[in-house]
Amino acid sequence: MKKRKRTDSYPVAPFTIFDVANMLDMEFLENCKNGYQVKDVQNAANVVCPFCGDARGKASICVCAEGKIINVFHCFDCGTGHNMLTLYAELCHLTGKDRYKKAYREIYRRKQEEPGRKKKTREAMQEESQGIKKQARKQKERMAEPVDAEQRHHVYKKMLSYLKLKEYHRKDLERRGVNAEIIRRMEEKGYKSTSKEESQQIARRLIKQGLRLEGVPGFYINREGDWDLNFYEGNSGYLCPVYTVDGYLAGFQIRLDNPKGKNKYGVV
């Protein structure tokens, strides 16, 4: 018996974890004030955990990860994890040995009969599933090996040129006993304030400068499909640069304006 050749036509469910979450009336979190936002908003979303009620962003759903279709839910607060079928079966209280088959049939039927649309044919459903495959392929294409130390240094140095140390952060350093001359040297090294409002604009400027952002930690593609910088309300503060022994700028810690418990620092 000949082995079947592997192709790209592997079966994919004609619905995603997003569809299931909507069917279950799960609450989506657009902005997580405590800073647990998902980074790839095209493939994942923060939700209120239906099991423990966490609304800080520790619970999320994800369609694709590392270029693979996974369709999973996980909460880092209570540790609960499910795929699409087990999540649906659990929250809809389906029982019996065939409960996951029941879950698939119910989700499929509800997807076919979405309000305001004609009932979809099986062919139309299969065609939609191809879009999910494309979504995974695009994510895989966006994945990149980390850039080398010199390239990363160049991007970060240019990024810092668009930032400044805000006055209230300067006052905080003075309060901690740092004199004006040392603060000036710190600024030259890269101690600058984060700027949530300018994050996307800075990313655009860097691209216009001909710099590659793929593989540079701290940069990601946002919900609109644009490059963005990982500054948000939950990690606002001032940057504390980290250099390699060779003098390359390798990354940053953030002295947080609003520390999370005992942790006074975050990362970009």
KEKE-3310 file (N, C-alpha, C; in steps of 0.2 Angstrom, whole numbers, plus 5000, padded with zeros to 4 digits):
npx = (5004:5003:5010:5001:5004:5010:5001:4995:4982:4976:4963:4953:4944:4928:4927:4932:4941:4937:4924:4918:4919:4911:4899:4897:4895:4906:4916:4925:4941:4946:4956:4968:4971:4980:4991:4992:4990:4987:4999:4999:4986:4978:4977:4974:4965:4962:4951:4938:4939:4929:4928:4936:4934:4943:4948:4959:4966:4973:4968:4965:4961:4966:4970:4980:4997:5014:5013:5005:4989:4979:4969:4964:4960:4966:4969:4979:4978:4969:4973:4966:4963:4958:4953:4943:4932:4931:4930:4917:4909:4911:4906:4893:4888:4887:4886:4891:4899:4900:4901:4909:4908:4895:4897:4904:4895:4885:4891:4895:4882:4877:4886:4883:4870:4871:4865:4856:4862:4862:4859:4873:4881:4889:4900:4903:4907:4918:4926:4928:4936:4948:4953:4957:4968:4976:4978:4986:4997:5001:5005:5016:5024:5027:5034:5050:5068:5077:5085:5102:5114:5120:5111:5099:5103:5105:5091:5085:5093:5089:5076:5076:5079:5068:5061:5060:5065:5053:5047:5042:5048:5061:5061:5058:5070:5078:5073:5077:5090:5099:5110:5110:5119:5122:5110:5109:5119:5113:5102:5108:5113:5101:5090:5074:5057:5043:5030:5015:5006:5013:5018:5014:5017:5031:5035:5032:5040:5053:5052:5051:5064:5070:5073:5072:5060:5055:5058:5064:5064:5050:5043:5029:5015:5000:4982:4976:4985:4996:5013:5019:5024:5028:5022:5011:4997:4998:5012:5019:5031:5049:5062:5075:5090:5098:5114:5126:5141:5149:5145:5133:5116:5105:5092:5078:5073:5059:5056:5042:5028:5017:5019:5018:5012:5026:5035:5044:5048:5046:5045:5049)
npy = (4994:5011:5025:5040:5055:5070:5084:5101:5101:5098:5094:5107:5114:5123:5134:5145:5148:5160:5161:5152:5157:5169:5163:5158:5169:5175:5188:5200:5208:5224:5233:5230:5235:5231:5227:5215:5212:5203:5200:5198:5203:5199:5186:5182:5185:5194:5189:5189:5177:5163:5154:5157:5171:5180:5196:5203:5201:5189:5178:5171:5169:5160:5158:5155:5151:5153:5150:5139:5132:5132:5135:5138:5140:5148:5151:5160:5163:5154:5142:5135:5126:5124:5116:5121:5112:5106:5117:5122:5111:5110:5123:5123:5112:5099:5081:5064:5051:5055:5068:5078:5076:5080:5093:5098:5097:5105:5118:5119:5119:5131:5140:5139:5145:5158:5174:5185:5181:5170:5153:5143:5133:5117:5117:5131:5133:5125:5132:5144:5139:5138:5151:5152:5144:5152:5162:5157:5154:5167:5172:5164:5168:5181:5178:5179:5176:5182:5198:5202:5207:5220:5225:5226:5235:5246:5249:5251:5262:5272:5273:5278:5291:5297:5299:5306:5311:5313:5326:5323:5311:5314:5321:5311:5304:5313:5314:5302:5305:5307:5317:5332:5331:5317:5313:5318:5311:5298:5300:5301:5288:5281:5282:5285:5291:5281:5281:5279:5285:5289:5277:5269:5279:5280:5268:5268:5279:5273:5262:5270:5275:5265:5254:5237:5229:5217:5203:5211:5213:5219:5226:5224:5217:5226:5225:5232:5228:5235:5240:5241:5248:5241:5249:5253:5257:5249:5247:5259:5271:5274:5270:5259:5255:5241:5234:5225:5216:5220:5232:5234:5239:5230:5228:5233:5237:5243:5256:5256:5267:5263:5251:5233:5226:5220:5221:5232:5234:5232:5225:5229)
npz = (5000:4995:5003:5007:5000:5008:5009:5007:5011:5023:5035:5041:5054:5050:5058:5071:5087:5090:5085:5093:5106:5104:5103:5115:5122:5128:5137:5129:5131:5127:5131:5142:5158:5167:5160:5152:5139:5124:5111:5097:5090:5079:5079:5092:5108:5122:5136:5148:5160:5160:5170:5182:5182:5180:5175:5171:5160:5160:5155:5139:5121:5107:5090:5080:5082:5081:5068:5067:5067:5081:5090:5104:5122:5136:5154:5164:5177:5184:5178:5169:5154:5137:5122:5107:5106:5119:5127:5123:5126:5140:5145:5140:5146:5141:5140:5142:5132:5119:5119:5113:5100:5099:5102:5092:5081:5085:5086:5072:5066:5072:5067:5053:5053:5056:5062:5051:5040:5025:5026:5026:5014:5014:5006:5005:5019:5019:5011:5018:5028:5022:5023:5036:5036:5028:5036:5046:5038:5034:5047:5050:5040:5044:5055:5061:5062:5076:5074:5071:5084:5081:5071:5079:5089:5081:5077:5090:5095:5086:5088:5101:5099:5095:5107:5124:5140:5152:5162:5175:5177:5177:5189:5198:5197:5203:5215:5220:5223:5212:5203:5192:5182:5181:5177:5164:5158:5159:5151:5138:5137:5136:5144:5143:5143:5141:5128:5125:5116:5105:5100:5088:5078:5080:5076:5062:5058:5059:5050:5038:5038:5033:5041:5048:5056:5060:5070:5080:5097:5106:5096:5086:5076:5075:5079:5068:5058:5057:5060:5077:5093:5108:5119:5132:5143:5154:5155:5157:5160:5163:5152:5155:5149:5143:5140:5130:5133:5122:5120:5113:5112:5119:5124:5135:5152:5161:5172:5181:5181:5189:5199:5199:5212:5221:5211:5203:5190:5172:5156:5139)
capx = (5000:5007:5009:4998:5009:5008:4999:4993:4975:4974:4956:4953:4937:4926:4926:4938:4940:4933:4917:4915:4919:4905:4893:4897:4895:4912:4917:4932:4944:4949:4962:4969:4975:4986:4996:4993:4988:4991:5003:4996:4979:4975:4976:4972:4962:4960:4944:4936:4939:4922:4929:4938:4931:4949:4947:4965:4970:4977:4964:4965:4960:4971:4968:4986:5003:5020:5011:5001:4982:4979:4962:4964:4958:4970:4969:4985:4976:4966:4976:4961:4964:4953:4952:4936:4926:4931:4927:4910:4906:4911:4902:4886:4886:4886:4888:4891:4905:4901:4899:4913:4905:4889:4899:4906:4889:4881:4895:4894:4875:4876:4890:4879:4864:4872:4859:4857:4865:4859:4862:4879:4882:4895:4906:4905:4910:4925:4930:4930:4942:4954:4955:4960:4975:4980:4979:4992:5003:5003:5008:5022:5028:5029:5039:5057:5073:5079:5090:5108:5115:5121:5104:5095:5106:5103:5084:5084:5096:5085:5069:5077:5080:5061:5059:5063:5064:5048:5049:5040:5053:5067:5060:5058:5077:5081:5070:5081:5097:5103:5111:5108:5124:5122:5104:5111:5122:5108:5098:5112:5113:5095:5085:5069:5051:5039:5025:5009:5002:5017:5021:5014:5021:5038:5037:5031:5046:5058:5051:5053:5071:5073:5075:5068:5057:5054:5064:5067:5060:5046:5039:5024:5009:4994:4975:4975:4989:5002:5019:5018:5029:5024:5021:5004:4996:5001:5020:5021:5037:5055:5066:5082:5093:5103:5119:5130:5148:5152:5143:5127:5110:5101:5085:5076:5068:5055:5054:5035:5025:5012:5022:5013:5014:5033:5039:5044:5051:5043:5050:5046)
capy = (5000:5017:5030:5046:5061:5075:5090:5107:5100:5095:5096:5112:5116:5129:5139:5146:5149:5167:5160:5148:5162:5173:5159:5157:5176:5177:5195:5202:5214:5228:5236:5227:5240:5229:5226:5208:5211:5198:5205:5196:5204:5197:5179:5181:5191:5194:5188:5187:5170:5161:5149:5161:5178:5185:5201:5207:5199:5183:5173:5173:5164:5160:5154:5153:5152:5150:5148:5133:5133:5129:5137:5136:5145:5147:5156:5159:5164:5148:5137:5131:5126:5120:5118:5123:5108:5105:5123:5123:5106:5112:5128:5121:5106:5093:5075:5058:5049:5058:5075:5082:5076:5085:5100:5100:5097:5111:5124:5119:5121:5138:5144:5139:5149:5165:5179:5190:5178:5164:5147:5142:5126:5113:5120:5137:5132:5122:5138:5148:5136:5140:5157:5150:5141:5157:5166:5153:5155:5174:5172:5160:5172:5186:5176:5180:5175:5188:5201:5201:5212:5226:5228:5228:5241:5252:5251:5254:5269:5277:5273:5282:5298:5300:5299:5310:5309:5317:5330:5320:5305:5317:5323:5305:5302:5318:5313:5297:5307:5307:5324:5334:5329:5310:5312:5320:5305:5293:5301:5299:5281:5279:5283:5289:5289:5277:5285:5275:5289:5289:5270:5267:5284:5279:5262:5270:5282:5268:5259:5275:5276:5259:5249:5231:5228:5210:5200:5215:5212:5225:5228:5218:5219:5227:5223:5234:5225:5239:5239:5245:5247:5238:5254:5253:5260:5245:5247:5266:5272:5276:5265:5257:5251:5235:5234:5219:5217:5223:5239:5235:5240:5223:5228:5238:5236:5249:5258:5257:5272:5260:5245:5228:5223:5222:5222:5239:5235:5228:5224:5232)
capz = (5000:4995:5007:5004:5000:5012:5005:5012:5011:5029:5036:5046:5056:5047:5063:5075:5094:5091:5084:5099:5111:5103:5104:5122:5125:5132:5136:5126:5134:5122:5134:5149:5161:5171:5155:5150:5132:5119:5106:5090:5090:5073:5080:5099:5111:5130:5138:5155:5161:5162:5175:5188:5182:5180:5170:5170:5154:5160:5151:5132:5116:5102:5084:5077:5086:5078:5061:5067:5069:5088:5093:5111:5127:5142:5159:5168:5184:5187:5175:5165:5147:5133:5114:5105:5108:5126:5130:5122:5129:5147:5147:5138:5150:5137:5144:5138:5128:5112:5120:5109:5093:5100:5102:5085:5077:5087:5083:5065:5064:5074:5062:5047:5054:5060:5061:5046:5034:5022:5028:5022:5011:5016:5002:5008:5025:5018:5008:5024:5032:5018:5025:5042:5034:5025:5042:5049:5034:5035:5053:5049:5035:5048:5060:5059:5067:5079:5071:5075:5089:5078:5068:5085:5092:5077:5078:5097:5095:5082:5092:5107:5096:5095:5114:5128:5147:5154:5168:5181:5178:5179:5196:5202:5198:5208:5222:5222:5224:5206:5201:5185:5177:5180:5173:5157:5155:5158:5145:5133:5137:5133:5149:5141:5145:5136:5125:5122:5111:5099:5098:5081:5074:5080:5071:5055:5056:5058:5043:5033:5038:5030:5046:5048:5063:5061:5074:5085:5103:5108:5090:5084:5071:5079:5076:5061:5053:5056:5065:5083:5098:5114:5125:5133:5149:5160:5156:5156:5164:5159:5149:5158:5144:5144:5135:5130:5134:5117:5119:5109:5115:5118:5126:5140:5157:5162:5178:5180:5185:5193:5200:5200:5218:5223:5205:5201:5183:5167:5150:5133)
cpx = (5004:5005:5006:5003:5006:5006:4997:4985:4972:4967:4957:4945:4935:4924:4932:4936:4936:4926:4914:4915:4913:4899:4892:4896:4900:4914:4925:4934:4948:4956:4963:4974:4981:4992:4998:4991:4991:4994:5001:4989:4975:4973:4974:4969:4961:4953:4944:4936:4932:4922:4931:4936:4937:4947:4953:4969:4974:4974:4964:4963:4965:4970:4975:4992:5009:5018:5007:4994:4981:4972:4961:4962:4963:4969:4975:4984:4974:4969:4972:4963:4960:4954:4945:4931:4926:4928:4920:4906:4905:4906:4894:4884:4884:4889:4888:4898:4906:4900:4903:4911:4899:4891:4901:4900:4885:4885:4894:4887:4875:4880:4886:4873:4865:4867:4861:4861:4861:4862:4867:4879:4888:4901:4908:4909:4917:4929:4932:4936:4948:4957:4959:4967:4979:4982:4986:4998:5006:5007:5015:5027:5031:5034:5046:5062:5075:5085:5096:5109:5116:5115:5100:5097:5104:5096:5083:5087:5092:5078:5070:5077:5073:5058:5063:5061:5059:5050:5048:5045:5059:5067:5060:5066:5080:5079:5074:5088:5101:5104:5110:5113:5124:5115:5105:5114:5118:5104:5102:5113:5107:5089:5080:5062:5047:5033:5020:5006:5007:5020:5020:5017:5028:5040:5036:5038:5052:5058:5053:5060:5074:5075:5070:5066:5056:5060:5067:5062:5056:5042:5035:5019:5003:4987:4974:4980:4995:5007:5018:5023:5025:5024:5013:5003:4999:5008:5023:5026:5043:5059:5073:5086:5098:5108:5123:5137:5152:5150:5136:5121:5106:5094:5084:5072:5064:5054:5047:5033:5020:5015:5016:5015:5021:5037:5039:5047:5047:5048:5046:5043)
cpy = (5006:5022:5036:5052:5066:5081:5096:5107:5097:5098:5102:5113:5122:5134:5140:5147:5156:5166:5156:5153:5167:5169:5158:5163:5177:5184:5196:5208:5218:5231:5233:5232:5238:5226:5219:5207:5206:5203:5204:5197:5201:5189:5177:5187:5189:5193:5187:5180:5167:5156:5153:5168:5183:5190:5206:5206:5193:5177:5175:5167:5165:5156:5151:5155:5149:5147:5142:5135:5129:5129:5134:5142:5143:5152:5155:5160:5157:5142:5133:5132:5122:5121:5120:5119:5106:5111:5123:5117:5107:5117:5127:5115:5100:5087:5069:5057:5053:5066:5080:5082:5080:5092:5102:5101:5104:5118:5124:5122:5129:5143:5145:5144:5155:5170:5183:5187:5172:5158:5144:5134:5123:5116:5126:5137:5130:5128:5142:5145:5137:5146:5157:5148:5147:5162:5163:5154:5162:5175:5169:5165:5178:5185:5177:5178:5182:5191:5201:5208:5219:5229:5230:5234:5247:5254:5254:5261:5274:5278:5278:5290:5301:5300:5304:5308:5315:5320:5326:5314:5308:5319:5317:5303:5307:5317:5307:5298:5307:5315:5325:5331:5321:5309:5313:5314:5299:5294:5299:5292:5278:5279:5288:5287:5286:5282:5281:5279:5289:5282:5269:5272:5282:5273:5264:5274:5278:5264:5264:5276:5270:5253:5243:5230:5221:5207:5205:5215:5219:5228:5222:5221:5220:5224:5226:5232:5230:5238:5244:5244:5246:5243:5254:5256:5256:5245:5254:5267:5275:5270:5265:5253:5246:5234:5227:5221:5221:5230:5240:5235:5234:5223:5233:5235:5243:5250:5260:5263:5269:5253:5240:5224:5225:5223:5229:5240:5230:5228:5227:5226)
cpz = (5000:5000:5004:5005:5004:5008:5010:5013:5017:5031:5042:5048:5053:5052:5067:5083:5095:5090:5090:5105:5111:5104:5111:5126:5130:5131:5134:5129:5129:5125:5141:5153:5165:5166:5153:5143:5128:5114:5099:5090:5084:5074:5087:5102:5118:5131:5145:5155:5163:5168:5182:5188:5181:5174:5169:5164:5154:5157:5143:5127:5110:5096:5081:5082:5082:5071:5061:5070:5076:5091:5100:5116:5133:5147:5163:5175:5187:5184:5171:5158:5143:5126:5113:5107:5115:5130:5129:5126:5137:5149:5145:5142:5146:5141:5139:5134:5122:5113:5115:5102:5093:5099:5095:5080:5079:5085:5076:5063:5066:5069:5055:5047:5058:5058:5055:5040:5031:5025:5023:5020:5014:5012:5004:5014:5024:5015:5013:5027:5029:5021:5032:5041:5032:5031:5045:5045:5034:5041:5053:5045:5039:5053:5057:5064:5070:5075:5075:5079:5086:5075:5074:5088:5088:5077:5085:5097:5091:5085:5098:5105:5096:5102:5118:5135:5150:5160:5174:5182:5180:5187:5200:5203:5203:5215:5225:5223:5218:5204:5194:5180:5176:5176:5166:5154:5154:5152:5138:5132:5135:5139:5147:5143:5139:5134:5121:5116:5104:5097:5091:5076:5074:5075:5064:5053:5055:5052:5038:5033:5035:5035:5046:5055:5065:5065:5079:5091:5104:5102:5088:5079:5075:5076:5069:5056:5052:5062:5071:5088:5104:5120:5126:5141:5155:5161:5155:5162:5160:5158:5153:5153:5146:5138:5135:5132:5129:5115:5115:5114:5114:5120:5132:5146:5158:5169:5178:5184:5190:5194:5201:5206:5220:5217:5202:5193:5179:5161:5144:5129)
residu = (MET:LYS:LYS:ARG:LYS:ARG:THR:ASP:SER:TYR:PRO:VAL:ALA:PRO:PHE:THR:ILE:PHE:ASP:VAL:ALA:ASN:MET:LEU:ASP:MET:GLU:PHE:LEU:GLU:ASN:CYS:LYS:ASN:GLY:TYR:GLN:VAL:LYS:ASP:VAL:GLN:ASN:ALA:ALA:ASN:VAL:VAL:CYS:PRO:PHE:CYS:GLY:ASP:ALA:ARG:GLY:LYS:ALA:SER:ILE:CYS:VAL:CYS:ALA:GLU:GLY:LYS:ILE:ILE:ASN:VAL:PHE:HIS:CYS:PHE:ASP:CYS:GLY:THR:GLY:HIS:ASN:MET:LEU:THR:LEU:TYR:ALA:GLU:LEU:CYS:HIS:LEU:THR:GLY:LYS:ASP:ARG:TYR:LYS:LYS:ALA:TYR:ARG:GLU:ILE:TYR:ARG:ARG:LYS:GLN:GLU:GLU:PRO:GLY:ARG:LYS:LYS:LYS:THR:ARG:GLU:ALA:MET:GLN:GLU:GLU:SER:GLN:GLY:ILE:LYS:LYS:GLN:ALA:ARG:LYS:GLN:LYS:GLU:ARG:MET:ALA:GLU:PRO:VAL:ASP:ALA:GLU:GLN:ARG:HIS:HIS:VAL:TYR:LYS:LYS:MET:LEU:SER:TYR:LEU:LYS:LEU:LYS:GLU:TYR:HIS:ARG:LYS:ASP:LEU:GLU:ARG:ARG:GLY:VAL:ASN:ALA:GLU:ILE:ILE:ARG:ARG:MET:GLU:GLU:LYS:GLY:TYR:LYS:SER:THR:SER:LYS:GLU:GLU:SER:GLN:GLN:ILE:ALA:ARG:ARG:LEU:ILE:LYS:GLN:GLY:LEU:ARG:LEU:GLU:GLY:VAL:PRO:GLY:PHE:TYR:ILE:ASN:ARG:GLU:GLY:ASP:TRP:ASP:LEU:ASN:PHE:TYR:GLU:GLY:ASN:SER:GLY:TYR:LEU:CYS:PRO:VAL:TYR:THR:VAL:ASP:GLY:TYR:LEU:ALA:GLY:PHE:GLN:ILE:ARG:LEU:ASP:ASN:PRO:LYS:GLY:LYS:ASN:LYS:TYR:GLY:VAL:VAL)
# end
